[in-house]
Amino acid sequence: MKILVLNGSPRPNGNTAAMVNTFKKAAEAKCHEVVCFNVCRMNIKGCLACEYCHGKGNGVCVQKDDMQQIYTALKDTEMLVLAAPIYYHGISGQLKCVIDRFYSALYPTAPASLKKVAMFLSSGDDDMYVGAKFSYDGDFVGYLGLESCGVFTNHDPDVTARIREMANKL
Ligand SMILES: Cc1cc2nc3c(=O)[nH]c(=O)nc-3n(C[C@H](O)[C@H](O)[C@H](O)COP(=O)(O)O)c2cc1C
């Protein structure tokens, strides 16, 4: 399976990176292809709401920045992993920009290949996930109808084992 991981943490050795690395290792051990983007190191602007993509653009975003790499990867991805720290009760702004830019590629429907989704979240306090989970459940599982492989947080003492278990079952 081809898996696209979007890491929205700017900390290369942070909690989100640890979850991403655990997942990548376990999924690759099962012969899945895992492509990771550290979106904080990319030049990705927010959506302009110009609607070019839903008109003349025919699904193509008018902005030409590093989001092009993610659009290309998305075309044949079968699983999407959204990984981010919690900043002020939501995912980091860097990953939010990427999700908003999905407007051209995942709205109103996702590419036919995309079937599964998972989320890795990291925060200082352990009751901070409601906002991020609301958007995951509403937009990716509910609206797009993707199969959820779970939401994993750094406050779960067994998170490493649980992520490995999820990857092994893919
Ligand atoms: C700008 C900013 C906002 C944050 N807001 C919250 C917050 O609202 N709630 C919380 O529990 N932690 C908050 N934190 C802490 C991070 O979520 C926490 O340190 C997280 O584990 C960092 O993940 P990382 O190591 O993957 O970068 C914030 C950190 C930063 C830098």
The ligand as a Tripos MOL2 file, in Angstrom:
@<TRIPOS>MOLECULE
LIG
   31    33     1     0     0
SMALL
NO_CHARGES

@<TRIPOS>ATOM
      1 C1          2.5670   27.5100   19.6880 C.3       1 LIG1
      2 C2          2.3260   26.3800   20.6490 C.ar      1 LIG1
      3 C3          1.0420   26.1870   21.1400 C.ar      1 LIG1
      4 C4          0.7880   25.1160   21.9960 C.ar      1 LIG1
      5 N1         -0.4970   24.9480   22.4620 N.ar      1 LIG1
      6 C5         -0.7650   23.9100   23.2770 C.ar      1 LIG1
      7 C6         -2.0780   23.7060   23.7780 C.ar      1 LIG1
      8 O1         -3.0140   24.4460   23.4890 O.2       1 LIG1
      9 N2         -2.2970   22.6550   24.5990 N.ar      1 LIG1
     10 C7         -1.2870   21.8000   24.9650 C.ar      1 LIG1
     11 O2         -1.5440   20.8660   25.6990 O.2       1 LIG1
     12 N3         -0.0340   21.9480   24.4860 N.ar      1 LIG1
     13 C8          0.2540   22.9860   23.6650 C.ar      1 LIG1
     14 N4          1.5280   23.1550   23.1930 N.ar      1 LIG1
     15 C9          2.5620   22.1310   23.5160 C.3       1 LIG1
     16 C10         2.7460   21.1260   22.3810 C.3       1 LIG1
     17 O3          1.5090   20.6560   21.8870 O.3       1 LIG1
     18 C11         3.5460   19.9230   22.8910 C.3       1 LIG1
     19 O4          4.7920   20.3430   23.3810 O.3       1 LIG1
     20 C12         3.7150   18.8790   21.8270 C.3       1 LIG1
     21 O5          4.0800   17.6550   22.4490 O.3       1 LIG1
     22 C13         4.7750   19.2470   20.8110 C.3       1 LIG1
     23 O6          4.8260   18.2160   19.8420 O.3       1 LIG1
     24 P1          6.1690   17.9560   19.0070 P.3       1 LIG1
     25 O7          7.2210   17.4990   19.9840 O.co2     1 LIG1
     26 O8          5.8060   16.8730   18.0660 O.co2     1 LIG1
     27 O9          6.5220   19.2000   18.2790 O.co2     1 LIG1
     28 C14         1.8370   24.2350   22.3580 C.ar      1 LIG1
     29 C15         3.1300   24.4390   21.8690 C.ar      1 LIG1
     30 C16         3.3770   25.5050   21.0220 C.ar      1 LIG1
     31 C17         4.7810   25.7120   20.4790 C.3       1 LIG1
@<TRIPOS>BOND
     1     1     2 1
     2     2     3 ar
     3     2    30 ar
     4     3     4 ar
     5     4     5 ar
     6     4    28 ar
     7     5     6 ar
     8     6     7 ar
     9     6    13 1
    10     7     8 2
    11     7     9 ar
    12     9    10 ar
    13    10    11 2
    14    10    12 ar
    15    12    13 ar
    16    13    14 ar
    17    14    15 1
    18    14    28 ar
    19    15    16 1
    20    16    17 1
    21    16    18 1
    22    18    19 1
    23    18    20 1
    24    20    21 1
    25    20    22 1
    26    22    23 1
    27    23    24 1
    28    24    25 2
    29    24    26 1
    30    24    27 1
    31    28    29 ar
    32    29    30 ar
    33    30    31 1
@<TRIPOS>SUBSTRUCTURE
     1 LIG1         1 GROUP 0 **** ****
